[in-house]
Amino acid sequence: MTYKNTIREQWPLPEDLRVFITVIRKQSFAGAADELGVSPAYISKRIQVLETTLQTKLLHRSTRRLALTDDGEKARLWATRLLGDLNDFVDDLSLSKLTPRGHIYITSTFGFGRNHVAPAVSDLAEKYPELDIRLEVSDKSIDLISEGFDLEIRIGNDLPEQHICKKLISNKRVICASPKYISKYGEPKNIDELTHHNCLVIKERNNPFGVWLVSSNDEQKTIKINGSLSSNNGEIVLQWALHGRGLILRSLWDVKPFLDDGSLVQVLTEYSQDANVWAIYPTRLSNSAKLRVCVEFLEEHFKTLSI
């Protein structure tokens, strides 16, 4: 036997199996046609096609009754099983669009992920116990598809065109320093004076290193900054700022508690940088219940952030 002969070129259609099972149950072509809302000729044609596809005779027909052949009885058992599995398959896919369950993989930055996404995910898991959630934090650029993530929570407006992006909450980055630094080095009076100050440099994801892009009303400024300290981690740079080591450009979600208690002071208040919080995902929410409830839950959760 050649390899070609071991591979079927034609498989039974689910519709033909459905017609076959209905004929058996109704014990007549006319009865099956009436139940399925088709003509008896259609029923006869589908049974003929099924027998041709399977290369066997399935039914003995007489004027009084229908009887299954030996192969027909085997076909009945397999058709019942296959149609049941097919129904389960379709139901499972449909249910995945309605019921949040299964694995969902989320990624976010170190700082925002640890401080805000992680507590939200904990609450999400409590509300939807059938979800199996993995949260991974990283300050490197992420390719959602190749790295297997369902959802990214991103800070800033550098957004991928190939994915769906939904804003969860408005946020901006502001320039600030500790009272210790200001008392020692003074407060910059205009944006150009930043070049003469020690600015703490952060290199995160796609943010340009050593450059601050800020705006005031319709005016945008690109400032080349200098500093003796730099890091790829925003939390480290924040600690340096609190210790009086220099000025930082940092998200309100991170520095607002320190601005409120006076540990930091905002300077050049007319300037800021848009840094909204976004949910980024590769498929429509209507296609996945687990993704939909996750995005909607995070959207409601982040509304409570005081920024």
Disulfide bonds with the S-S distance in Angstrom:
none
